[in-house]
Amino acid sequence: VPLLVESRGLRMTGSSAAAILNSGRKGFAKQLLCAAGLATPPWFELSDLQNPPPAFRPGRYILKPVLEHASLGMTDADVVSVSTSHELQQ
């Protein structure tokens, strides 16, 4: 909807289409934050677990869908404790 409103040159409140697009892709948003010098907790995506990234450490992790906003649908089951990257991948 914001893109449609913007394309018609109408005024609106809320975030721009670009802001929604950039913040909707978690990995990309975190890269933008880091590039701007803003602190952000370490993260990685499931595809990164093929070769464990340097940020991987045994411990508790929050599992979030890459394209979901506002932690919609998350439960306590999405917080896991793992010892290996293989456990995390499972």
GUKENU-370652 format. One record per residue: x, y, z of N, C-alpha, C in turn; residue in three letters. Coordinates in steps of 0.05 Angstrom, whole numbers, plus 5000, padded with zeros to 4 digits. Layout:
% residues N
node n_east: X n_north: Y n_up: Z ca_east: X ca_north: Y ca_up: Z c_east: X c_north: Y c_up: Z r: ALA
...
***
This chain:
% residues 90
node n_east: 5016 n_north: 4976 n_up: 5000 ca_east: 5000 ca_north: 5000 ca_up: 5000 c_east: 5017 c_north: 5025 c_up: 5000 r: VAL
node n_east: 5038 n_north: 5027 n_up: 5017 ca_east: 5054 ca_north: 5052 ca_up: 5016 c_east: 5066 c_north: 5057 c_up: 4988 r: PRO
node n_east: 5074 n_north: 5036 n_up: 4974 ca_east: 5085 ca_north: 5041 ca_up: 4947 c_east: 5064 c_north: 5052 c_up: 4928 r: LEU
node n_east: 5040 n_north: 5042 n_up: 4930 ca_east: 5018 ca_north: 5053 ca_up: 4914 c_east: 5012 c_north: 5082 c_up: 4921 r: LEU
node n_east: 5011 n_north: 5088 n_up: 4946 ca_east: 5006 ca_north: 5116 ca_up: 4955 c_east: 5028 c_north: 5134 c_up: 4945 r: VAL
node n_east: 5053 n_north: 5125 n_up: 4948 ca_east: 5076 ca_north: 5141 ca_up: 4940 c_east: 5076 c_north: 5145 c_up: 4909 r: GLU
node n_east: 5069 n_north: 5124 n_up: 4895 ca_east: 5070 ca_north: 5126 ca_up: 4865 c_east: 5049 c_north: 5146 c_up: 4855 r: SER
node n_east: 5028 n_north: 5151 n_up: 4871 ca_east: 5007 ca_north: 5171 ca_up: 4863 c_east: 5013 c_north: 5199 c_up: 4874 r: ARG
node n_east: 5036 n_north: 5201 n_up: 4888 ca_east: 5043 ca_north: 5228 ca_up: 4899 c_east: 5026 c_north: 5237 c_up: 4922 r: GLY
node n_east: 5013 n_north: 5219 n_up: 4935 ca_east: 4996 ca_north: 5226 ca_up: 4957 c_east: 5012 c_north: 5227 c_up: 4983 r: LEU
node n_east: 5002 n_north: 5244 n_up: 5002 ca_east: 5015 ca_north: 5245 ca_up: 5028 c_east: 5004 c_north: 5223 c_up: 5046 r: ARG
node n_east: 5021 n_north: 5213 n_up: 5064 ca_east: 5013 ca_north: 5192 ca_up: 5082 c_east: 5029 c_north: 5194 c_up: 5108 r: MET
node n_east: 5020 n_north: 5180 n_up: 5128 ca_east: 5036 ca_north: 5177 ca_up: 5153 c_east: 5047 c_north: 5149 c_up: 5153 r: THR
node n_east: 5067 n_north: 5144 n_up: 5169 ca_east: 5078 ca_north: 5117 ca_up: 5171 c_east: 5104 c_north: 5115 c_up: 5155 r: GLY
node n_east: 5114 n_north: 5091 n_up: 5153 ca_east: 5139 ca_north: 5086 ca_up: 5140 c_east: 5136 c_north: 5087 c_up: 5109 r: SER
node n_east: 5158 n_north: 5094 n_up: 5096 ca_east: 5159 ca_north: 5094 ca_up: 5067 c_east: 5160 c_north: 5065 c_up: 5057 r: SER
node n_east: 5154 n_north: 5061 n_up: 5032 ca_east: 5156 ca_north: 5034 ca_up: 5020 c_east: 5184 c_north: 5023 c_up: 5022 r: ALA
node n_east: 5204 n_north: 5041 n_up: 5018 ca_east: 5232 ca_north: 5032 ca_up: 5020 c_east: 5239 c_north: 5023 c_up: 5049 r: ALA
node n_east: 5229 n_north: 5038 n_up: 5069 ca_east: 5235 ca_north: 5030 ca_up: 5096 c_east: 5222 c_north: 5003 c_up: 5103 r: ALA
node n_east: 5198 n_north: 4999 n_up: 5094 ca_east: 5184 ca_north: 4973 ca_up: 5099 c_east: 5199 c_north: 4951 c_up: 5085 r: ILE
node n_east: 5207 n_north: 4955 n_up: 5060 ca_east: 5221 ca_north: 4934 ca_up: 5045 c_east: 5248 c_north: 4928 c_up: 5059 r: LEU
node n_east: 5263 n_north: 4948 n_up: 5066 ca_east: 5290 ca_north: 4943 ca_up: 5079 c_east: 5288 c_north: 4931 c_up: 5106 r: ASN
node n_east: 5268 n_north: 4939 n_up: 5122 ca_east: 5266 ca_north: 4927 ca_up: 5149 c_east: 5253 c_north: 4900 c_up: 5148 r: SER
node n_east: 5239 n_north: 4893 n_up: 5127 ca_east: 5226 ca_north: 4867 ca_up: 5125 c_east: 5245 c_north: 4845 c_up: 5119 r: GLY
node n_east: 5269 n_north: 4851 n_up: 5110 ca_east: 5290 ca_north: 4831 ca_up: 5105 c_east: 5310 c_north: 4833 c_up: 5127 r: ARG
node n_east: 5308 n_north: 4816 n_up: 5147 ca_east: 5324 ca_north: 4819 ca_up: 5172 c_east: 5354 c_north: 4820 c_up: 5167 r: LYS
node n_east: 5364 n_north: 4802 n_up: 5152 ca_east: 5393 ca_north: 4802 ca_up: 5147 c_east: 5403 c_north: 4827 c_up: 5133 r: GLY
node n_east: 5388 n_north: 4836 n_up: 5114 ca_east: 5395 ca_north: 4861 ca_up: 5099 c_east: 5393 c_north: 4885 c_up: 5118 r: PHE
node n_east: 5372 n_north: 4886 n_up: 5135 ca_east: 5369 ca_north: 4908 ca_up: 5154 c_east: 5392 c_north: 4908 c_up: 5173 r: ALA
node n_east: 5400 n_north: 4885 n_up: 5183 ca_east: 5423 ca_north: 4884 ca_up: 5202 c_east: 5449 c_north: 4893 c_up: 5188 r: LYS
node n_east: 5452 n_north: 4886 n_up: 5163 ca_east: 5476 ca_north: 4896 ca_up: 5148 c_east: 5475 c_north: 4926 c_up: 5146 r: GLN
node n_east: 5452 n_north: 4938 n_up: 5141 ca_east: 5450 ca_north: 4967 ca_up: 5139 c_east: 5456 c_north: 4980 c_up: 5166 r: LEU
node n_east: 5446 n_north: 4968 n_up: 5188 ca_east: 5452 ca_north: 4979 ca_up: 5215 c_east: 5482 c_north: 4978 c_up: 5221 r: LEU
node n_east: 5495 n_north: 4955 n_up: 5215 ca_east: 5524 ca_north: 4952 ca_up: 5219 c_east: 5539 c_north: 4972 c_up: 5202 r: CYS
node n_east: 5532 n_north: 4976 n_up: 5177 ca_east: 5546 ca_north: 4994 ca_up: 5159 c_east: 5543 c_north: 5023 c_up: 5169 r: ALA
node n_east: 5522 n_north: 5029 n_up: 5183 ca_east: 5518 ca_north: 5056 ca_up: 5194 c_east: 5532 c_north: 5059 c_up: 5221 r: ALA
node n_east: 5545 n_north: 5038 n_up: 5231 ca_east: 5560 ca_north: 5039 ca_up: 5256 c_east: 5542 c_north: 5035 c_up: 5280 r: GLY
node n_east: 5518 n_north: 5024 n_up: 5277 ca_east: 5500 ca_north: 5019 ca_up: 5299 c_east: 5504 c_north: 4990 c_up: 5310 r: LEU
node n_east: 5505 n_north: 4988 n_up: 5336 ca_east: 5509 ca_north: 4961 ca_up: 5348 c_east: 5484 c_north: 4944 c_up: 5343 r: ALA
node n_east: 5489 n_north: 4919 n_up: 5337 ca_east: 5468 ca_north: 4899 ca_up: 5334 c_east: 5478 c_north: 4872 c_up: 5342 r: THR
node n_east: 5462 n_north: 4856 n_up: 5356 ca_east: 5472 ca_north: 4830 ca_up: 5365 c_east: 5480 c_north: 4813 c_up: 5341 r: PRO
node n_east: 5499 n_north: 4794 n_up: 5345 ca_east: 5507 ca_north: 4777 ca_up: 5323 c_east: 5483 c_north: 4761 c_up: 5313 r: PRO
node n_east: 5483 n_north: 4754 n_up: 5287 ca_east: 5462 ca_north: 4739 ca_up: 5275 c_east: 5473 c_north: 4723 c_up: 5252 r: TRP
node n_east: 5458 n_north: 4703 n_up: 5244 ca_east: 5464 ca_north: 4690 ca_up: 5219 c_east: 5439 c_north: 4676 c_up: 5210 r: PHE
node n_east: 5438 n_north: 4668 n_up: 5185 ca_east: 5415 ca_north: 4655 ca_up: 5173 c_east: 5421 c_north: 4625 c_up: 5171 r: GLU
node n_east: 5400 n_north: 4610 n_up: 5168 ca_east: 5402 ca_north: 4580 ca_up: 5167 c_east: 5422 c_north: 4572 c_up: 5145 r: LEU
node n_east: 5422 n_north: 4585 n_up: 5122 ca_east: 5440 ca_north: 4578 ca_up: 5101 c_east: 5470 c_north: 4582 c_up: 5109 r: SER
node n_east: 5475 n_north: 4599 n_up: 5129 ca_east: 5502 ca_north: 4604 ca_up: 5138 c_east: 5513 c_north: 4580 c_up: 5154 r: ASP
node n_east: 5495 n_north: 4562 n_up: 5163 ca_east: 5503 ca_north: 4540 ca_up: 5181 c_east: 5516 c_north: 4517 c_up: 5165 r: LEU
node n_east: 5518 n_north: 4519 n_up: 5139 ca_east: 5532 ca_north: 4499 ca_up: 5123 c_east: 5561 c_north: 4498 c_up: 5133 r: GLN
node n_east: 5572 n_north: 4521 n_up: 5137 ca_east: 5599 ca_north: 4525 ca_up: 5149 c_east: 5594 c_north: 4543 c_up: 5172 r: ASN
node n_east: 5596 n_north: 4533 n_up: 5197 ca_east: 5589 ca_north: 4550 ca_up: 5220 c_east: 5603 c_north: 4577 c_up: 5219 r: PRO
node n_east: 5587 n_north: 4598 n_up: 5221 ca_east: 5598 ca_north: 4625 ca_up: 5220 c_east: 5614 c_north: 4631 c_up: 5245 r: PRO
node n_east: 5632 n_north: 4651 n_up: 5245 ca_east: 5647 ca_north: 4658 ca_up: 5268 c_east: 5630 c_north: 4665 c_up: 5292 r: PRO
node n_east: 5606 n_north: 4675 n_up: 5287 ca_east: 5588 ca_north: 4684 ca_up: 5308 c_east: 5575 c_north: 4661 c_up: 5323 r: ALA
node n_east: 5577 n_north: 4636 n_up: 5312 ca_east: 5564 ca_north: 4614 ca_up: 5326 c_east: 5578 c_north: 4607 c_up: 5352 r: PHE
node n_east: 5563 n_north: 4605 n_up: 5373 ca_east: 5572 ca_north: 4595 ca_up: 5399 c_east: 5550 c_north: 4578 c_up: 5411 r: ARG
node n_east: 5557 n_north: 4557 n_up: 5426 ca_east: 5536 ca_north: 4542 ca_up: 5440 c_east: 5521 c_north: 4561 c_up: 5458 r: PRO
node n_east: 5495 n_north: 4557 n_up: 5461 ca_east: 5479 ca_north: 4574 ca_up: 5478 c_east: 5450 c_north: 4575 c_up: 5470 r: GLY
node n_east: 5437 n_north: 4596 n_up: 5478 ca_east: 5408 ca_north: 4600 ca_up: 5472 c_east: 5406 c_north: 4618 c_up: 5447 r: ARG
node n_east: 5387 n_north: 4610 n_up: 5430 ca_east: 5382 ca_north: 4625 ca_up: 5405 c_east: 5353 c_north: 4630 c_up: 5402 r: TYR
node n_east: 5346 n_north: 4652 n_up: 5390 ca_east: 5319 ca_north: 4659 ca_up: 5382 c_east: 5317 c_north: 4653 c_up: 5352 r: ILE
node n_east: 5298 n_north: 4636 n_up: 5345 ca_east: 5294 ca_north: 4629 ca_up: 5317 c_east: 5271 c_north: 4646 c_up: 5306 r: LEU
node n_east: 5277 n_north: 4661 n_up: 5285 ca_east: 5256 ca_north: 4678 ca_up: 5274 c_east: 5255 c_north: 4674 c_up: 5243 r: LYS
node n_east: 5231 n_north: 4675 n_up: 5232 ca_east: 5229 ca_north: 4674 ca_up: 5203 c_east: 5242 c_north: 4699 c_up: 5191 r: PRO
node n_east: 5255 n_north: 4696 n_up: 5169 ca_east: 5270 ca_north: 4718 ca_up: 5156 c_east: 5251 c_north: 4740 c_up: 5147 r: VAL
node n_east: 5228 n_north: 4733 n_up: 5137 ca_east: 5210 ca_north: 4753 ca_up: 5125 c_east: 5186 c_north: 4761 c_up: 5142 r: LEU
node n_east: 5186 n_north: 4754 n_up: 5168 ca_east: 5163 ca_north: 4761 ca_up: 5185 c_east: 5168 c_north: 4786 c_up: 5201 r: GLU
node n_east: 5148 n_north: 4802 n_up: 5204 ca_east: 5150 ca_north: 4827 ca_up: 5220 c_east: 5142 c_north: 4822 c_up: 5249 r: HIS
node n_east: 5153 n_north: 4837 n_up: 5267 ca_east: 5144 ca_north: 4839 ca_up: 5295 c_east: 5141 c_north: 4813 c_up: 5310 r: ALA
node n_east: 5157 n_north: 4793 n_up: 5303 ca_east: 5157 ca_north: 4768 ca_up: 5317 c_east: 5130 c_north: 4754 c_up: 5317 r: SER
node n_east: 5114 n_north: 4760 n_up: 5297 ca_east: 5087 ca_north: 4749 ca_up: 5294 c_east: 5088 c_north: 4718 c_up: 5295 r: LEU
node n_east: 5072 n_north: 4706 n_up: 5312 ca_east: 5069 ca_north: 4677 ca_up: 5314 c_east: 5091 c_north: 4663 c_up: 5330 r: GLY
node n_east: 5110 n_north: 4678 n_up: 5341 ca_east: 5131 ca_north: 4665 ca_up: 5357 c_east: 5120 c_north: 4656 c_up: 5384 r: MET
node n_east: 5132 n_north: 4634 n_up: 5393 ca_east: 5125 ca_north: 4622 ca_up: 5419 c_east: 5150 c_north: 4616 c_up: 5435 r: THR
node n_east: 5148 n_north: 4607 n_up: 5459 ca_east: 5171 ca_north: 4599 ca_up: 5475 c_east: 5187 c_north: 4577 c_up: 5461 r: ASP
node n_east: 5175 n_north: 4561 n_up: 5444 ca_east: 5189 ca_north: 4540 ca_up: 5430 c_east: 5209 c_north: 4551 c_up: 5410 r: ALA
node n_east: 5208 n_north: 4577 n_up: 5404 ca_east: 5226 ca_north: 4589 ca_up: 5385 c_east: 5252 c_north: 4598 c_up: 5398 r: ASP
node n_east: 5254 n_north: 4594 n_up: 5424 ca_east: 5279 ca_north: 4599 ca_up: 5438 c_east: 5291 c_north: 4572 c_up: 5445 r: VAL
node n_east: 5314 n_north: 4566 n_up: 5434 ca_east: 5326 ca_north: 4540 ca_up: 5437 c_east: 5354 c_north: 4541 c_up: 5449 r: VAL
node n_east: 5362 n_north: 4521 n_up: 5463 ca_east: 5389 ca_north: 4518 ca_up: 5474 c_east: 5403 c_north: 4496 c_up: 5458 r: SER
node n_east: 5426 n_north: 4502 n_up: 5446 ca_east: 5441 ca_north: 4483 ca_up: 5430 c_east: 5470 c_north: 4483 c_up: 5437 r: VAL
node n_east: 5483 n_north: 4460 n_up: 5431 ca_east: 5512 ca_north: 4457 ca_up: 5436 c_east: 5528 c_north: 4459 c_up: 5410 r: SER
node n_east: 5515 n_north: 4452 n_up: 5387 ca_east: 5529 ca_north: 4452 ca_up: 5361 c_east: 5512 c_north: 4466 c_up: 5340 r: THR
node n_east: 5525 n_north: 4474 n_up: 5318 ca_east: 5511 ca_north: 4486 ca_up: 5296 c_east: 5492 c_north: 4466 c_up: 5283 r: SER
node n_east: 5499 n_north: 4440 n_up: 5284 ca_east: 5481 ca_north: 4420 ca_up: 5273 c_east: 5454 c_north: 4419 c_up: 5289 r: HIS
node n_east: 5456 n_north: 4421 n_up: 5316 ca_east: 5432 ca_north: 4421 ca_up: 5332 c_east: 5415 c_north: 4446 c_up: 5325 r: GLU
node n_east: 5428 n_north: 4468 n_up: 5320 ca_east: 5413 ca_north: 4492 ca_up: 5313 c_east: 5400 c_north: 4489 c_up: 5286 r: LEU
node n_east: 5413 n_north: 4477 n_up: 5268 ca_east: 5402 ca_north: 4473 ca_up: 5241 c_east: 5378 c_north: 4455 c_up: 5242 r: GLN
node n_east: 5379 n_north: 4435 n_up: 5260 ca_east: 5356 ca_north: 4416 ca_up: 5262 c_east: 5332 c_north: 4431 c_up: 5274 r: GLN
***
